[in-house]
Amino acid sequence: MNCRSIVKKLENHTKELSKALGLLPLATSGLSAGILQEIEKICDNMEKAGFKAAVAEEEILEKIESGIRENNVNRS
């Protein structure tokens, strides 16, 4: 049940790392233009990164959530 929250945390941490990495050129003088471009590419890729739980895990979660919903409906 925690895989979705873990995935969301991973996405948030990746974006935070991207921001921190983006500050590297400001803190370090003397980096070549090529390295600066590579850092920028990495930051862009990290900002766009998306993570998803495995398909099998998603299917299991859907079944569990469906069972919970059905049980709640049956109770009422």
N, C-alpha and C positions, 0 to 999 in steps of 0.2 A: 504494500500500500504506500510505502514511502518513496517508490522509485520516481514518481512525478515530482515530488518536492526536491529530491536529490538532483534531478535533471534541471529544475528551475534554479537551484542554488549553483549548480555547475555553470549555467548560462550567466548568472549574475557575477560569479567569480571571474569568468572569462572576460567579461566586459570590464570589470575592475582592473584586471591584469593589463588589458589593452590600454586603458587610460594611463596606468602607471608606466607602461612601456613607451607610450607616446610622450611622456615627460623626459625620457632619457636624453634626447638631443638637447634639451634645455640645460640639463645638468652636466653634460659632457661636451666640452668644446673640442674641436679638432676631428670630428667624425667626417669621413668622406661622404660625398654626395650619394654614392652608391649605397652605403650603409644606411644613410638617412632614408633613401627610397625604400630599401628593404624593411626598415622599421615601420615605415608608413604602410606598406603592403600588409605586413603582419598585423598591425593594428586594425586595418580595415577588415581583414579576414576574421579576426577575433570578434570584432563588433557585429559582424554578420553571422557568426557561427550560431548554429542552432543544434540542440541536442534532443534526442527522443529516446524514450525507453524502448527496449527491444519489442518487436512485434508480438512475440509470445507473451511477454509480460503485460503488454497493453491488452491483449485478448483476455488474459486471466483477470486483470483489473476490471474490465468491462463486465465479465461474468459475475464477479463479486459485487460490483455496484448494482448490477441488475437484480441480483438476488436480494440485496438489501432493500432496494426500491419495492420489489414485489412483496417482500415480507412486511414492509410498512403499509402497503396498500391492503394486504390481507388482514392486518390488525384492525384497520379502521372499518 
